[in-house]
Amino acid sequence: MELRKKTESGIKWSIIDQLFRIVITLVISFFLARLIMPSEFGLFALVTIAIGFLNIFKDFGFGAALIQKQNLEKSEIDSIFWLNNGIGFLLGTIIFFSAPLIGAFYEEPKLILLTQAMSVIFFIGSFGLVPDALIAKNIDFKSFFFRNIANNVISGAIAVFMAYKGYGVWALVFQSLFSTIIGVFISFKMVQWRPSFQFSKESSVPFLKFSMPLLGENSINYWVRNIDNILVGKILGEQSLGYYSKAYSLMLLPVRQISGSITRVMFPSFSLIKNDKQKVWHNYSELLSITAFITFPLMAVLYIFGGEIILFMYGKDWVESISIFKGLCFLGAIQSLGVYCGSIFSSQGRTYLQFKLGLFLKPLMISGIVFGLYWNGIDGLIIGYTLTSCIAFGIESFFITKILDQKPIEMLKSFYKEFLITSVLMIGFLIVEKYFALHIILKMLTILLIGGSLYFFLSMKLKVRGVLFVKQKYDGFKKNN
């Protein structure tokens, strides 16, 4: 019961954290999109893509290893701290001296100095790994909330000020730099642990055994997550990449904040009950249902209002992002569920199995992205990405049910009701919209009021776990107040 309360508190604060982050990010994006040109956003995206692969090695899977291991010794924490800092310094040096190669690959000289500036973030960011892992291990996401609020507001204000002064893409670079510095400083203030000048090779070996397969999985996963950006930037240019990356980040913002906020809590929580597979499955399947209950209709709403959202947030210069944004909403619905798979593999100590699956699934997804792009440009890329993501999620789900001693059909039962209700309502609205030219106000009222009411009504009738969970929490709140 204590673990459940701690987990629910962690999820509550994590969601509050992410909701505030969404608001702050949207406000900052609202101003930056009007002060910085799409091509400059594309330049920044090229830099982050170029150094993104090495960013995986900055963590090296040590954060997850610290969270998963019980009864940590101080010597173990210190050893991981110094080992990770050494890796961060090495990676920063590699990026700095590789900058001319990156500029030559994309045939863009501006990338050289931008990449060298971003290399500093690697070394600074490595200092924050251990304190962040200790905060997460204790499921103390209230502390994360206050840290992230200060971090996002300060770094965002710096970016907007620099963009207003005409610094262009450098406003985005300094936003990342100050965000990293502030995050590390506040994280250290929030933990009692302080590093000692000690390093033990023996203490590091168990963490390496856990983290190496996870590192391999993340390395493969990087290419899936970024091959689209790499190819769009290389083949179609930085302006097209600016449109695509901005649409993708806006679509992914609610998905990442909802699913991501819960994932941060559930991995340490699953690790604490890892030996009770029935309990892990119950919590996991409930989590899928609650997430689907929220994200499926949310993605449908984003699809329907895609044009209005892009024009309001970014202005008329970003009209090319509208069709991209709407197409990516289907992918977002799949990713909102698939993001939890890693928590099960890691908490159950099955990172090697996850890595082996990745050797097959990730090249499959990369193939879908590549063939889709060459077949029909960005639209084809989105179709290929979405279809292969569905296949990958299905296969990973099959192995998760085996690990947790469940039948594969049980996975589908966790979210099929939410999918059916959302699909029926969305098809109905698209039919109405096709035959009736709805004013934007009427459109909003129809979707948010009538559609929302029908969604809740049907969810209650079909006893969807997500709406029952919300009702339970609401009844508890009324009783206590």
C-alpha positions in Angstrom: 0.0 0.0 0.0 2.9 2.4 0.8 4.5 1.7 -2.6 1.1 2.3 -4.4 0.7 5.6 -2.6 4.2 6.6 -3.4 3.8 5.6 -7.0 0.5 7.5 -7.4 2.1 10.5 -5.8 5.0 10.2 -8.1 2.7 9.9 -11.1 0.7 12.9 -9.9 3.7 15.1 -9.6 5.2 13.8 -12.8 2.1 14.7 -14.7 1.8 18.1 -13.0 5.5 18.6 -14.0 4.8 17.6 -17.6 1.6 19.7 -17.9 3.5 22.8 -16.7 6.3 21.9 -19.1 3.8 21.7 -22.0 2.4 25.2 -21.2 5.9 26.7 -20.9 7.2 25.0 -24.0 4.2 26.1 -26.1 4.5 29.7 -24.9 8.2 29.7 -25.7 7.6 28.0 -29.1 4.9 30.6 -29.8 7.5 33.4 -29.6 10.5 31.6 -31.1 8.6 30.4 -34.2 7.9 34.1 -35.0 11.4 35.3 -34.3 13.4 32.4 -35.9 13.0 31.3 -39.5 12.2 27.6 -40.4 15.6 27.2 -42.0 17.3 28.1 -38.8 15.2 25.6 -36.8 16.3 23.1 -39.5 20.0 24.0 -38.8 19.5 23.4 -35.1 17.8 20.1 -35.9 20.8 19.1 -38.1 23.2 19.7 -35.2 21.1 17.7 -32.7 20.8 14.9 -35.2 24.5 14.9 -35.9 25.5 14.6 -32.2 22.4 12.7 -31.1 23.9 9.2 -31.5 26.8 10.0 -29.1 24.2 11.4 -26.7 23.1 7.8 -26.1 26.6 7.0 -24.8 26.6 10.0 -22.4 24.1 8.1 -20.2 25.5 4.6 -21.1 22.5 3.0 -19.4 24.0 3.8 -16.0 20.9 5.8 -14.9 18.6 2.9 -15.4 21.2 0.6 -13.7 21.3 2.8 -10.6 17.5 2.8 -10.4 17.1 -0.9 -11.0 19.7 -2.0 -8.4 18.6 -2.3 -4.8 20.7 -1.5 -1.8 23.2 0.8 -3.4 26.6 1.4 -1.8 28.2 4.9 -1.8 31.3 3.4 -3.5 29.1 2.2 -6.3 27.4 5.6 -6.8 30.8 7.4 -6.7 32.3 4.9 -9.2 29.5 5.4 -11.7 29.7 9.2 -11.3 33.3 9.4 -12.2 33.0 6.8 -15.0 30.1 8.6 -16.6 31.9 12.0 -16.3 34.9 10.5 -18.1 32.7 9.2 -20.9 31.0 12.6 -21.1 34.4 14.4 -21.5 35.5 11.9 -24.1 32.3 12.3 -26.1 32.5 16.1 -25.9 36.0 16.0 -27.3 35.0 13.7 -30.2 32.1 16.0 -31.1 34.3 19.1 -31.0 36.9 17.7 -33.4 34.3 16.0 -35.6 32.5 19.3 -36.3 34.2 19.9 -39.7 33.1 16.4 -40.9 29.5 17.1 -39.9 29.6 20.4 -41.8 31.0 18.6 -44.9 28.4 15.8 -44.7 25.5 18.3 -44.8 27.4 20.8 -47.0 26.7 23.5 -44.5 29.7 25.4 -43.0 27.5 27.0 -40.3 27.2 23.6 -38.6 30.9 23.6 -37.6 30.8 26.3 -35.0 27.3 25.3 -33.9 28.4 21.7 -33.3 31.5 22.7 -31.4 29.4 24.9 -29.1 26.9 22.0 -28.5 29.8 19.7 -27.5 30.2 21.5 -24.2 26.8 20.3 -23.2 28.0 16.7 -23.2 30.6 17.2 -20.5 28.3 19.4 -18.3 25.3 17.2 -18.7 27.2 14.1 -17.5 27.4 15.6 -14.0 23.6 15.4 -13.6 23.2 11.7 -14.4 23.7 10.3 -10.8 21.7 12.9 -8.9 18.8 12.6 -11.4 18.9 8.8 -11.0 18.8 9.0 -7.2 15.8 11.4 -7.3 14.0 9.0 -9.7 14.9 5.9 -7.6 13.2 7.5 -4.6 10.2 8.3 -6.8 10.6 11.9 -5.7 9.1 13.6 -8.7 7.9 16.6 -6.7 11.5 17.7 -6.6 11.7 17.2 -10.4 8.7 19.5 -10.8 10.3 22.5 -9.0 13.6 21.9 -10.8 12.1 21.7 -14.2 9.9 24.8 -13.7 12.9 26.9 -12.8 15.0 25.3 -15.6 12.4 25.8 -18.4 11.4 29.3 -17.5 15.0 30.7 -17.2 16.4 28.9 -20.3 13.3 29.7 -22.3 13.4 33.4 -21.4 17.1 33.5 -22.4 16.2 31.9 -25.8 13.4 34.4 -26.5 15.5 37.4 -25.5 18.4 36.3 -27.8 16.0 35.5 -30.7 14.4 39.0 -30.3 17.9 40.5 -30.5 18.5 38.7 -33.8 20.8 35.8 -32.7 18.7 33.3 -34.7 19.8 29.7 -34.3 22.2 30.6 -31.5 19.2 31.4 -29.3 18.3 27.7 -29.5 21.9 26.6 -28.7 22.1 28.8 -25.6 18.7 27.6 -24.5 20.1 24.0 -24.5 23.3 25.1 -22.8 21.6 27.0 -20.0 19.0 24.3 -19.5 21.7 21.8 -18.9 23.7 24.0 -16.5 20.6 24.9 -14.5 19.4 21.3 -14.4 22.6 19.9 -13.1 23.0 22.7 -10.4 19.5 22.2 -9.0 19.7 18.4 -9.1 22.8 18.5 -6.9 21.0 20.8 -4.5 18.1 18.3 -4.2 20.1 15.2 -3.1 22.2 14.6 0.0 24.8 12.5 -1.8 28.1 14.1 -2.7 30.8 12.4 -4.8 34.0 11.3 -3.1 37.3 10.9 -5.0 37.0 7.1 -5.2 36.6 4.7 -8.1 36.2 1.0 -7.9 36.4 -1.1 -11.1 34.8 -4.0 -9.2 31.8 -1.8 -8.2 31.3 -0.8 -11.9 31.2 -4.3 -13.4 27.6 -5.2 -12.3 26.3 -1.9 -13.7 28.1 -2.5 -17.0 26.5 -6.0 -17.3 23.1 -4.4 -16.9 23.7 -1.3 -19.0 25.5 -2.8 -22.0 22.5 -4.5 -23.6 20.4 -1.4 -22.8 23.0 0.7 -24.5 22.9 -1.5 -27.5 19.1 -1.3 -27.6 19.2 2.5 -27.3 21.9 2.7 -30.0 19.7 0.9 -32.5 16.7 2.8 -31.4 18.5 6.1 -32.1 18.6 5.3 -35.8 14.9 4.5 -35.8 14.1 7.8 -34.1 16.4 9.9 -36.2 16.8 8.3 -39.6 13.8 10.3 -40.8 15.4 13.6 -39.7 18.7 12.6 -41.2 17.3 11.7 -44.6 14.9 14.6 -44.8 17.7 17.0 -43.9 20.2 15.4 -46.4 17.8 14.9 -49.3 15.2 17.6 -48.9 17.2 20.3 -47.1 17.1 22.1 -43.8 13.9 24.0 -44.6 11.9 20.8 -45.2 13.6 19.4 -42.0 12.5 22.5 -40.2 8.8 21.9 -41.2 9.0 18.2 -40.4 10.9 18.5 -37.0 8.6 21.2 -35.8 5.5 19.3 -36.7 6.9 16.1 -35.1 8.0 17.8 -31.9 4.6 19.5 -31.5 2.7 16.3 -32.1 5.0 14.4 -29.7 4.8 17.0 -27.0 1.6 15.8 -25.3 2.5 12.2 -26.0 5.9 12.5 -24.5 4.7 14.5 -21.5 1.8 12.1 -20.7 3.5 8.8 -21.4 6.9 10.0 -20.5 5.9 11.4 -17.2 4.3 8.1 -16.2 7.3 6.0 -17.5 9.7 7.9 -15.3 7.7 6.8 -12.3 6.8 3.3 -13.3 10.3 2.0 -14.1 11.5 2.4 -10.5 8.1 1.3 -9.2 8.2 -1.9 -11.4 11.7 -2.6 -10.2 10.6 -2.6 -6.6 7.9 -5.3 -7.3 9.7 -7.1 -10.1 9.4 -10.6 -8.4 5.6 -10.3 -8.3 4.8 -10.8 -12.0 1.1 -10.8 -11.5 1.2 -7.4 -9.7 3.5 -6.0 -12.4 1.1 -7.1 -15.1 -1.9 -5.7 -13.4 -0.2 -2.3 -13.0 1.1 -2.4 -16.5 -2.2 -3.3 -18.2 -4.0 -0.7 -16.2 -1.4 1.8 -17.3 -1.9 1.0 -20.9 -5.7 1.4 -20.6 -5.4 4.8 -18.8 -2.9 6.1 -21.3 -5.0 4.9 -24.3 -8.1 6.5 -22.7 -6.3 9.9 -22.7 -4.0 9.8 -25.8 -6.3 8.2 -28.4 -8.9 10.9 -28.3 -6.2 13.5 -27.8 -4.5 12.5 -31.0 -7.9 12.5 -32.8 -8.5 16.1 -31.7 -5.0 17.1 -32.8 -5.6 15.6 -36.2 -9.0 17.3 -36.7 -7.7 20.7 -35.5 -4.2 20.3 -37.0 -4.5 23.3 -39.4 -5.7 25.7 -36.7 -3.1 24.5 -34.2 -0.1 25.0 -36.5 -1.3 28.5 -37.7 -2.0 29.7 -34.2 1.2 28.3 -32.7 3.7 29.1 -35.5 2.0 31.5 -37.9 1.5 31.4 -41.7 5.2 30.8 -42.4 4.7 27.2 -41.1 1.7 26.2 -43.3 3.8 23.4 -44.9 3.8 21.7 -41.5 0.0 21.2 -41.3 -0.3 18.0 -43.4 2.9 16.6 -41.7 1.5 17.3 -38.3 -1.9 15.6 -39.0 -0.2 12.5 -40.5 2.0 12.1 -37.5 -1.0 11.9 -35.1 -1.6 8.2 -35.9 2.1 7.5 -35.1 1.7 9.4 -31.8 -1.1 7.1 -30.7 1.1 4.0 -31.2 4.1 5.6 -29.5 2.1 6.6 -26.5 1.7 2.9 -25.7 5.0 1.5 -27.0 7.0 3.8 -24.7 6.2 1.6 -21.7 7.8 -1.6 -23.2 11.3 -0.7 -22.1 10.2 -0.3 -18.5 9.1 -3.9 -18.3 12.2 -5.3 -20.0 14.5 -3.2 -17.7 12.6 -3.8 -14.5 12.6 -7.6 -15.1 16.3 -7.6 -15.9 15.7 -8.7 -19.5 17.6 -5.9 -21.3 19.5 -8.6 -23.3 16.2 -9.9 -24.7 15.2 -6.3 -25.5 18.5 -5.8 -27.4 18.0 -9.0 -29.4 14.5 -8.0 -30.4 15.9 -4.6 -31.4 18.3 -6.2 -33.8 15.3 -7.4 -35.8 12.7 -4.8 -35.2 14.7 -1.6 -35.5 16.1 -2.4 -39.0 12.5 -3.2 -40.0 11.3 0.2 -38.9 14.3 1.9 -40.6 13.4 0.1 -43.8 9.8 1.3 -43.6 11.0 4.9 -43.1 13.6 4.8 -46.0 11.3 3.0 -48.5 8.4 5.3 -47.6 10.5 8.5 -48.1 11.7 7.3 -51.5 8.2 6.2 -52.5 6.2 9.3 -51.6 8.4 11.9 -49.8 7.5 12.9 -46.3 3.9 11.5 -46.6 5.3 8.1 -47.5 7.8 8.3 -44.7 5.0 8.8 -42.2 3.1 5.8 -43.5 6.1 3.5 -43.4 7.0 4.7 -39.9 3.5 4.2 -38.6 3.0 0.7 -40.1 6.4 -0.7 -38.9 5.8 0.9 -35.5 2.6 -1.1 -35.2 4.4 -4.3 -36.1 7.2 -3.6 -33.6 4.8 -2.9 -30.8 2.9 -6.1 -31.5 6.0 -8.2 -31.4 7.4 -6.5 -28.2 4.0 -7.0 -26.6 4.0 -10.7 -27.3 7.3 -11.1 -25.5 6.2 -9.0 -22.6 3.2 -11.2 -22.0 5.5 -14.2 -22.0 7.8 -12.6 -19.5 4.9 -11.8 -17.2 3.2 -15.2 -17.7 0.1 -13.8 -19.6 -1.7 -14.7 -22.8 -1.0 -12.4 -25.8 -4.7 -11.6 -26.1 -4.6 -9.9 -22.7 -2.4 -7.1 -24.1 -5.0 -6.2 -26.7 -7.8 -6.3 -24.0 -5.9 -3.5 -22.2 -6.8 -0.8 -24.8 -9.1 -2.2 -27.6 -12.2 -0.5 -26.2 -10.5 3.0 -26.2 -9.4 2.4 -29.8 -12.9 1.4 -31.0 -14.7 4.3 -29.3 -12.2 6.8 -30.6 -12.3 5.4 -34.1 -16.1 5.4 -34.3 -16.4 9.0 -33.0 -13.6 10.2 -35.4 -15.2 8.6 -38.4 -18.6 10.0 -37.5 -17.2 13.5 -37.2 -15.2 13.3 -40.5 -18.4 12.3 -42.3 -20.3 15.2 -40.8 -17.4 17.6 -41.7 -17.4 16.3 -45.3 -21.0 17.1 -45.9 -21.4 20.2 -43.7 -19.1 23.2 -43.8 -18.7 23.8 -40.1 -17.5 27.2 -38.7 -14.5 26.9 -36.5 -16.6 27.7 -33.4 -19.2 25.1 -34.2 -16.5 22.7 -35.0 -14.9 23.2 -31.6 -18.3 22.9 -29.8 -19.1 19.7 -31.7 -15.8 18.0 -31.0 -15.1 19.2 -27.4 -18.6 19.2 -26.0 -20.7 16.6 -28.0 -17.8 14.4 -28.9 -16.3 14.6 -25.4 -19.6 13.8 -23.8 -20.2 10.8 -26.1 -16.7 9.5 -25.4 -17.2 9.6 -21.6 -20.7 8.1 -21.9 -19.5 5.2 -24.1 -16.5 4.6 -21.9 -18.7 4.3 -18.8 -21.0 1.9 -20.6 -18.2 -0.3 -21.8 -16.5 0.0 -18.3 -13.2 1.3 -19.7 -10.6 1.1 -17.0 -9.3 4.6 -17.7 -12.7 6.3 -17.0 -13.3 4.0 -14.0 -9.9 5.1 -12.6 -10.8 8.8 -13.1 -14.2 8.2 -11.4 -12.6 6.4 -8.5 -10.1 9.3 -7.9 -12.9 11.9 -8.3 -15.1 10.1 -5.8 -12.2 9.8 -3.4 -11.5 13.5 -3.7 -15.2 14.4 -3.0 -15.2 12.1 0.0 -12.1 13.7 1.5 -13.3 17.2 0.9 
